[in-house]
Amino acid sequence: MTDLNTLTIAEARDKLRAGEVTSSELTEACLKAIESAGALNAFVHNTPEIAREQAKFADARLQKGDDAPMCGIPLGIKDLFCTKGVPSQAASGILKGFKPEYESTVTQNLFDAGAVMLGKLNMDEFAMGSSNETSVYGNAVNPWRRGNDETALTPGGSSGGSASAVSADLCLAATGTDTGGSIRQPAAFTGITGIKPTYGRCSRWGIVAFASSLDQAGPMTKSVRDAAIMLGAMCGHDPKDSTSADLAVPDFEAMLTGDIKGKVIGIPKEYRMDGMPEEIETLWADGTAMLKDAGAEIRDISLPHTKYALPACYVIAPAEASSNLARYDGVRYGHRAKLEQGDGITEMYEKTRAEGFGHEVQRRVMVGTYVLSAGFYDAYYNKARKVRTLIKKDFEDVFAEGIDAILTPATPSAAFGLGEMAEADPVQMYLNDVFTVTVNLAGLPGIAVPAGLDRQGLPLGLQLIGRPWEEGDLLNTAYALEQAAGYVAKPAKWW
């Protein structure tokens, strides 16, 4: 059988259980696809030996009747996840050469479930970026093109390598992380599905921290069903993470009935931004109609503090980054600058951080240090925290009024060209997260589902926001939307 790498998790699982294919065959198909896709720069640390060994072990488990849904499934792992004995650099020069002696809880959960690691995936440095242009490995490239235009497009960020790899069928699925939209925006840019679960649903232990109160891991997959399967394997209480929720993990896949009759879907008026492209507006209207046709009740709602979400997030996130990234100093691990005679420890810190961190990371660390400094803490950081509370209350109020899920666009545009934002104000890049940051600030689950193509043939996605801890219900609503949209487009292979 050819093109095994194009299978979904659900399709591969069924074939593995039926004995039609082996995990080793699936893995070899993906490794072959990765070898021929260097132009995408999605995989940055290949681990074929580990993959073949894990696939062999998975096949032995399957022969004994193991029915774990992820057993034998080849995955890509974002470079933000620590993987034992494998470079884990967070796409930063300051962590060059760092090979952890431990496994992140999420990857350990996946490996315990029988998943196979093909390698580590490209990303924005320390997850700071919306276009995968801040990586020490160079840009990841979107497998999609604008018609016959050969301009290289962004796969989104920070999980750009994950999005590119899944969209191009280099792996069956991938892990991502989401601080302000870094799973959902790249998923929308590449025509795949990405879910950010409720804050605390997936352990953050062993994931290199950006902004600890916002970061959350999630799956990036080829379908909603795959997202449900993989999320179930990633989740679970972790005593090593104090923010990990001690809640049972439901069978998310079993909740995918497609029946949303009687569900109430909110349409927030504040998400109708000035200058929103007509194609995004039309897609949103079409998605609303699809859910209504599926039996849902549509209701206009208000989330009045939405306009403050982006500035609040870009105070809180850099502040937490400033604190988290203080540990990278050239003392314990990673890069250390070459010192001159007479240099002391202060010079070592300064030179190491100047050499090791890229410009975007330096910018955010400086902003974060400033808003946490004496005299500005109350004016900026504390005010942003208060705004965050108001944003969270907006969602609590609409859910209390009977709203089951909220439908919004996933991104303000389709994928843009790499380098096209190089001369823009950094705030213009941050606006890519305009529809997604509220979800992180409120700690809610959100999912991006591909729903159509723009006039240039690029994918566009819609976002559904759910109630806290009700990922199963959210996934079912997304499943109904996916079925109604009937999205099956794939990028034409050029790489």
C-alpha positions in Angstrom: 0.0 0.0 0.0 1.4 3.4 -1.0 0.9 6.8 0.6 0.5 5.5 4.1 1.6 8.9 5.4 -1.6 10.4 4.0 -3.8 8.4 6.4 -5.5 10.0 9.4 -5.0 8.7 12.9 -8.4 7.1 12.8 -7.8 5.4 9.5 -4.3 4.2 10.5 -5.6 2.9 13.9 -8.3 0.8 12.2 -5.8 -0.6 9.6 -3.3 -1.4 12.4 -5.9 -3.2 14.5 -7.1 -5.2 11.4 -3.5 -6.2 10.6 -3.6 -4.5 7.2 -0.5 -2.4 7.9 2.2 -2.3 10.6 3.5 0.6 12.5 6.9 0.0 10.9 5.4 0.4 7.4 3.6 3.6 8.5 6.8 5.0 10.0 8.9 4.2 6.9 6.3 6.0 4.7 6.6 9.1 6.9 10.4 9.0 7.1 10.5 8.8 3.3 8.1 11.8 3.0 10.3 13.8 5.5 13.4 13.0 3.4 11.9 14.6 0.3 10.5 17.6 2.1 13.6 19.5 3.0 12.2 22.6 1.3 9.5 22.9 3.9 12.1 23.0 6.8 9.5 21.5 9.1 11.5 18.8 10.8 14.7 20.1 12.4 16.0 17.1 14.4 15.2 13.8 12.7 15.0 10.7 15.0 14.7 7.8 12.5 16.4 5.3 14.9 14.1 6.1 17.7 11.1 6.0 15.4 12.0 2.6 14.1 12.6 1.2 17.5 9.3 2.6 18.9 7.4 1.3 15.8 8.8 -2.2 16.3 7.7 -2.0 20.0 4.3 -0.8 18.9 3.9 -3.6 16.5 4.7 -6.1 19.2 2.0 -4.5 21.4 -0.5 -4.6 18.6 0.1 -8.3 18.0 -0.8 -8.9 21.6 -4.1 -7.2 21.1 -3.3 -3.7 22.4 -6.1 -1.4 21.4 -4.7 1.9 22.6 -5.9 4.4 19.8 -2.5 6.0 19.5 -0.5 2.7 19.4 1.8 2.7 16.4 0.9 6.2 15.2 3.9 8.3 13.8 4.0 11.9 15.2 6.1 15.0 14.9 7.0 16.7 18.2 7.3 20.5 18.5 10.8 21.5 19.6 9.4 23.1 22.7 8.8 19.7 24.3 11.7 18.2 26.1 12.5 14.7 24.7 15.0 12.6 26.6 18.4 12.4 24.8 17.2 14.4 21.8 18.0 18.1 21.1 15.3 20.3 22.6 16.2 23.8 21.7 12.9 25.7 21.6 14.4 26.9 18.2 16.8 29.1 20.1 20.6 29.5 19.8 20.9 29.8 23.6 19.8 26.2 24.0 22.1 24.8 21.3 23.4 21.4 22.3 20.8 20.9 25.1 19.7 17.3 25.4 17.3 16.8 28.3 17.8 13.8 30.7 14.0 13.6 31.1 10.8 13.4 29.0 8.0 16.0 29.1 4.8 14.6 30.6 2.8 15.1 27.3 5.4 13.2 25.2 5.7 10.5 27.9 1.9 10.1 27.8 2.0 9.7 24.0 4.9 7.2 24.1 3.1 5.2 26.9 0.1 5.1 24.5 2.4 3.6 21.8 2.9 6.6 19.6 6.1 6.9 17.5 8.3 10.0 17.4 9.6 10.8 13.9 11.6 13.9 15.1 11.4 17.5 16.4 9.6 20.2 14.5 10.4 23.8 13.7 8.8 26.7 15.6 9.3 30.4 16.5 12.0 30.9 19.0 10.7 30.2 22.5 7.2 30.2 20.9 7.4 33.9 20.3 6.1 34.7 16.9 3.1 34.3 14.5 4.9 33.3 11.3 7.8 30.9 12.2 10.3 33.6 11.1 12.1 33.9 14.5 13.6 30.3 14.5 17.3 29.7 14.8 16.7 26.9 12.2 15.4 29.3 9.6 11.8 29.7 8.4 9.4 26.8 8.2 7.4 27.0 4.9 3.7 26.5 4.3 3.1 23.6 1.8 0.3 25.8 0.2 0.8 28.3 -2.6 -1.3 31.2 -3.9 -2.5 29.6 -7.2 0.6 29.5 -9.5 2.5 32.1 -7.5 5.7 30.6 -6.2 6.0 33.0 -3.2 6.9 31.0 -0.1 4.1 31.5 2.5 4.2 31.4 6.3 2.7 28.3 8.0 1.8 30.5 10.9 3.4 30.5 14.3 4.6 29.6 16.7 3.7 25.9 15.9 4.6 26.5 12.2 6.7 23.4 11.7 3.9 21.2 13.2 1.3 22.8 10.9 3.4 22.4 7.8 4.4 18.8 8.6 0.8 17.7 9.2 -0.6 19.6 6.2 2.1 18.1 3.9 1.5 14.5 5.3 5.0 14.2 6.7 3.4 12.8 9.8 0.0 11.7 10.9 -0.3 14.4 13.5 1.9 16.6 15.7 2.1 18.3 19.1 1.7 22.1 19.3 1.6 24.7 22.1 -0.7 27.7 22.3 0.1 30.9 24.3 -2.0 33.3 22.3 -3.2 31.3 19.3 -0.1 29.3 18.3 -2.0 26.1 17.6 -5.1 27.6 16.1 -3.6 30.3 13.8 -1.1 27.9 12.1 -3.8 25.2 11.8 -6.0 27.7 10.0 -3.2 28.9 7.7 -2.4 25.3 6.6 -5.9 23.7 6.4 -5.7 21.4 9.4 -7.4 21.1 12.7 -5.9 22.4 16.0 -7.3 22.4 19.5 -6.1 24.3 22.5 -7.6 22.6 25.5 -8.7 24.2 28.8 -5.7 25.6 30.8 -4.6 22.7 33.0 -6.0 19.9 30.9 -2.5 19.0 29.6 0.5 19.1 31.8 3.1 21.8 31.1 5.9 19.9 32.8 8.9 19.4 30.5 7.6 22.0 28.0 9.9 25.0 27.7 8.0 27.9 29.3 7.1 31.1 27.5 4.2 32.5 29.6 3.2 30.1 32.3 -0.3 31.3 32.9 -1.2 31.2 29.2 0.8 28.2 27.7 -1.1 25.0 26.9 -0.2 22.0 24.8 -2.6 20.5 22.2 -2.8 18.3 19.1 -2.5 19.4 15.5 -4.3 16.9 13.3 -5.9 16.2 9.9 -9.4 15.9 11.3 -11.6 16.6 14.3 -11.8 12.9 15.1 -8.0 12.7 15.1 -7.9 15.7 17.5 -10.2 13.9 19.9 -8.2 10.7 19.8 -4.8 12.4 20.3 -6.0 14.8 22.9 -7.3 11.9 25.0 -3.8 10.4 25.0 -2.0 13.7 25.8 -4.2 14.7 28.8 -4.2 13.6 32.4 -3.4 14.9 35.9 0.3 15.4 36.6 1.4 15.9 40.2 4.6 17.5 38.8 2.6 20.4 37.4 0.8 22.4 40.1 -1.6 23.9 37.5 -2.6 20.4 36.1 -6.2 19.6 36.8 -7.1 16.5 38.7 -10.0 15.6 36.5 -10.9 12.4 34.7 -10.2 12.4 31.0 -13.4 11.5 29.0 -13.5 9.5 25.9 -13.5 12.5 23.5 -13.9 10.4 20.4 -17.0 8.6 21.8 -18.6 12.0 22.1 -18.4 12.7 18.4 -22.1 12.1 17.4 -22.4 15.2 15.1 -25.7 15.9 16.8 -25.9 19.5 17.9 -29.7 20.0 17.9 -30.6 22.5 20.6 -27.1 23.7 21.2 -26.8 27.5 21.4 -24.0 29.1 19.4 -23.0 32.6 20.3 -21.8 35.1 17.6 -19.8 37.9 19.4 -20.4 41.3 17.8 -17.0 42.6 19.0 -15.2 40.1 16.7 -16.5 42.1 13.7 -13.3 44.1 13.2 -13.0 47.2 11.0 -11.3 46.3 7.8 -12.0 42.6 8.1 -11.6 41.0 4.7 -14.8 40.2 2.9 -13.8 36.5 2.5 -13.4 36.1 6.3 -16.8 37.8 6.9 -18.4 35.5 4.3 -16.8 32.4 5.8 -18.0 33.3 9.2 -21.6 33.8 7.9 -21.4 30.5 6.0 -20.2 28.7 9.2 -23.0 30.3 11.2 -25.5 29.0 8.6 -24.0 25.5 8.6 -24.4 25.2 12.4 -28.0 26.6 12.2 -28.8 24.0 9.5 -27.4 21.3 11.7 -30.0 22.2 14.4 -28.2 24.7 16.6 -29.7 28.0 17.8 -27.7 31.0 16.8 -27.6 34.0 19.2 -25.8 37.3 19.0 -23.7 37.9 22.1 -21.5 40.6 23.5 -17.9 40.2 24.9 -17.4 43.8 25.8 -13.8 43.7 26.9 -12.5 41.9 23.8 -10.9 45.1 22.5 -8.5 45.1 25.5 -7.4 41.5 25.0 -4.5 42.0 22.7 -2.8 44.7 24.7 -3.4 42.8 28.0 -1.9 39.7 26.5 1.1 41.5 25.3 1.8 42.9 28.7 1.2 39.6 30.6 3.0 37.3 28.2 6.3 39.3 28.0 6.3 39.8 31.8 6.1 36.1 32.3 8.6 35.5 29.6 11.1 37.9 31.2 10.8 35.9 34.4 10.9 32.4 32.7 13.8 33.2 30.4 16.0 34.6 33.2 17.3 31.0 33.7 19.2 31.1 30.3 22.4 32.6 31.5 25.2 30.4 30.1 25.8 28.8 33.5 23.9 25.5 33.6 23.1 24.5 30.0 23.1 25.6 26.4 25.2 28.3 24.9 27.9 30.2 26.7 29.6 33.2 25.2 33.3 33.3 24.8 34.7 35.7 27.4 37.7 38.0 27.2 40.3 38.5 29.9 38.9 40.5 32.8 35.2 39.6 32.1 33.3 38.6 35.1 29.9 36.8 35.6 27.9 39.9 34.6 29.7 40.1 31.3 29.1 36.4 30.8 25.4 36.8 31.4 25.2 39.9 29.1 27.2 38.4 26.2 25.5 35.0 26.4 22.0 36.4 26.3 22.9 38.9 23.6 24.3 36.1 21.4 21.8 33.4 22.2 18.5 35.2 22.0 17.0 36.4 18.7 15.7 39.9 18.3 12.0 39.1 18.9 12.8 37.3 22.2 15.1 40.2 23.2 12.2 42.6 22.5 9.7 40.7 24.6 12.1 40.2 27.5 12.9 43.9 27.6 9.2 44.8 27.4 8.4 42.3 30.2 11.2 43.5 32.4 10.0 47.1 31.9 6.3 46.3 32.9 7.5 44.4 36.0 9.9 47.1 37.1 9.3 49.4 40.1 7.0 52.2 39.3 5.5 50.5 36.3 4.2 47.2 37.9 0.9 48.7 38.9 0.5 50.9 35.8 1.0 48.0 33.4 1.1 44.4 34.8 -1.5 44.8 37.5 -3.8 46.7 35.2 -3.4 43.9 32.6 -4.3 41.3 35.2 -7.5 43.2 36.1 -8.4 43.4 32.4 -7.8 39.7 32.1 -10.3 39.1 34.9 -12.9 41.2 33.1 -12.3 39.2 29.9 -12.8 35.9 31.7 -16.0 37.3 33.3 -17.4 38.2 29.9 -17.2 34.5 28.9 -18.6 33.3 32.2 -21.6 35.6 31.8 -22.4 34.4 28.3 -22.0 30.7 29.3 -24.3 31.4 32.3 -26.9 32.7 29.9 -27.0 29.3 28.1 -24.4 29.7 25.3 -22.8 26.3 24.6 -20.1 27.4 22.2 -18.9 30.6 20.4 -18.1 30.8 16.7 -15.5 33.3 15.4 -13.0 33.6 12.6 -9.7 31.9 13.4 -7.4 34.5 11.7 -7.8 37.9 10.2 -6.5 36.7 6.8 -5.1 33.7 4.9 -1.4 32.9 5.1 0.9 35.7 4.0 4.2 35.6 2.3 7.4 35.0 4.3 9.2 38.3 4.6 6.1 40.4 3.8 5.8 41.6 7.4 9.5 42.3 7.8 9.2 46.0 7.6 5.9 46.2 9.6 5.5 47.4 13.1 5.8 44.4 15.5 2.2 45.2 16.6 1.0 44.4 13.1 2.3 40.8 13.5 0.8 40.5 17.0 -2.6 41.3 15.3 -2.6 37.8 13.9 -3.7 36.7 17.3 -6.6 39.1 17.5 -9.3 36.4 17.5 -7.4 33.8 19.6 -5.8 35.6 22.6 -9.0 36.0 24.5 -9.2 32.2 24.8 -5.8 32.0 26.5 -6.5 34.9 28.8 -9.7 33.2 30.0 -8.2 29.7 30.1 -10.9 28.3 27.8 -10.7 25.5 25.1 -10.7 26.6 21.5 -10.5 24.8 18.2 -9.7 25.9 14.7 -11.4 23.9 11.9 -10.7 24.4 8.1 -13.8 25.6 6.5 -13.0 26.9 3.0 -10.5 28.5 0.6 -10.0 32.1 -0.3 -10.0 33.4 -3.9 -6.3 32.5 -4.2 -6.9 28.9 -3.2 -5.5 29.3 0.4 -7.2 27.6 3.4 -9.3 29.6 5.8 -10.4 28.4 9.3 -13.2 29.1 11.8 -12.7 29.0 15.5 -15.1 27.5 18.1 -14.7 28.5 21.8 -16.1 26.2 24.4 -17.0 26.0 28.1 -14.1 25.2 30.5 -13.4 21.4 30.7 -16.0 20.6 28.1 -13.7 19.7 25.3 -15.8 16.8 24.3 -18.8 19.0 23.7 -16.6 21.5 21.8 -15.1 18.7 19.6 -18.6 17.5 18.8 -19.7 20.9 17.7 -16.5 21.2 15.6 -17.2 17.7 14.2 -20.7 19.0 13.0 -19.1 22.0 11.5 -16.4 19.9 9.8 -19.1 17.6 8.3 -21.1 20.5 7.0 -18.2 22.4 5.5 -17.0 19.2 3.7 -13.4 20.6 3.5 -11.1 18.1 1.8 -8.6 20.3 0.0 -4.9 19.4 0.1 -1.9 21.5 -1.1 -0.5 20.6 -4.5 2.9 19.1 -4.0 5.7 21.3 -5.2 8.5 20.5 -2.6 
